[in-house]
């Protein structure tokens, strides 16, 4: 059921009936707004006059009528002239926060009536204080942390970066801690080692993650980190936000995120230590530079390959100019997979022959996939959970142009398919034993995918509901899925999502 908040309630009722009328009004609002999937903000909702003895059904009918009228006339809060509307909407609270941050980053102070209602934790605070409040609230909420990181990157790309640096520096928030002591397994996984080659791998992984951002955001972030050398706290926050925005799966794992953020800062500072006394090793390869389903373009590959060979001969180290050339080369990398070909827009439904792939989230949870991936943070950073669902869809012979591949988001190609096959076979057997359904039946369930700013809504027809899944609560909304970095919701209805 949707959350309903009323800033001010004006109610007139006969003596002794005030409590009854208030309860009926509040219950009607909650029931009528229960299926609202957007953030709807109303300036005023006049319910008119009702008898003092009106039943709950009468209250609900009147509220539904008036709310439907307002909902049909609502405009998006980012449109020009929205301040004159009686009702505005956003895709989510996170989108409202992101748009508010973008306006502040452009030097504008929003004065429209709906901002304080849509973003209730703003309360007219100065930007630096509000950012501090956002960070404090998000540090223990991975979904909100990922949304904040995406909003910050959007503001960096389209706003005044200098202004954002000042806010982060004066927010009073201590910078994210640098990972001075990291568990040995994590250090080996992310390449945090004292050997120069391991340090080089760590930097390449950080750049590969950042390469998932769009070109404007990526280049702006890299340039800002290079220029803001004297602003330690702001640089570390920006690097952390960039890593989380590119790999939302790391929002719940501060140590791996800090490792990659530190690697990114080390590259930008060009402080790559030279090796002394390390034995020569085999040629250094960069398999993680393969982006999406294909490798980089030929031009990018030609720019990177000499640096790789040089780093191999120098035992994994690079000079400052070589490091800068690598940064510039990687800043041109773009994903060449279904996501870039389809470019699905927010706010539009896409019919999919494999929408049921997302119904595998809860079975995989119960099989322990989340714990297995948390013990392997390098796989999370590569988007291994997304690769698993894409692998299952591909093995179920879903056409490659199906939007499910694009809406899953970017991930690094997996060369070793043994683990992918093991989990695919395992979830197939798990489903057969517990639900009597085959993996192919669930994965190839037709539906519609609706991309939101924080994740996906997956819509099925009401008669597509499977009682075998329902009995085991496998078709309940997953919400935030940490190993996908997405918020996933299931919807069973006939009409389109909006």
Buried (B, 14 or more C-beta within 10 A) or exposed (E): EBEBEEEEEEEEBEEEEEEBBEEBBBBBBBBBBEEBBBBBBBBEBEBEEBEEEBEEEBBBBBBBEBBEEBBEEBBBBBEEEBBEBBBBBBBBBBBBBBBBBBBBBEEEEBEBBBBBBBBEEBEEEEBBBBBBBBBEEBBEBBBBBBBBBBBBBBBBBBBBBEBBBBBBBBBEBEBBEEBEEBEEEBBEBBBBBEBBBBBBBBBBBBBBBBBBBEEEBBBBBBBBBBBBEEBEBBBBBBBBBBBBBBBBBBBBBBBBBBBBBBBBBBBBBBEBEEBEEBEEEEEBEBEBBBBBBEBBBEEBBEBBEEBBEBBBEBBBBBBEEBBBBBBEBBBBBBBBBBBEEBEBEEEBBBEBBBBBBBBBBBBBBBBEBBEBBBEBBBBBBBBBBBBBBBBBBBBBEBEEEBBBBBBBBBBBBBEEEEBBEEBBEBBBEBBEEBBEBEBBBBBBBEBBBBBBBBBBBBBBEEEBEBEBBEEBEBBEEBEBBBBBBBBBBBBBEEEEBE
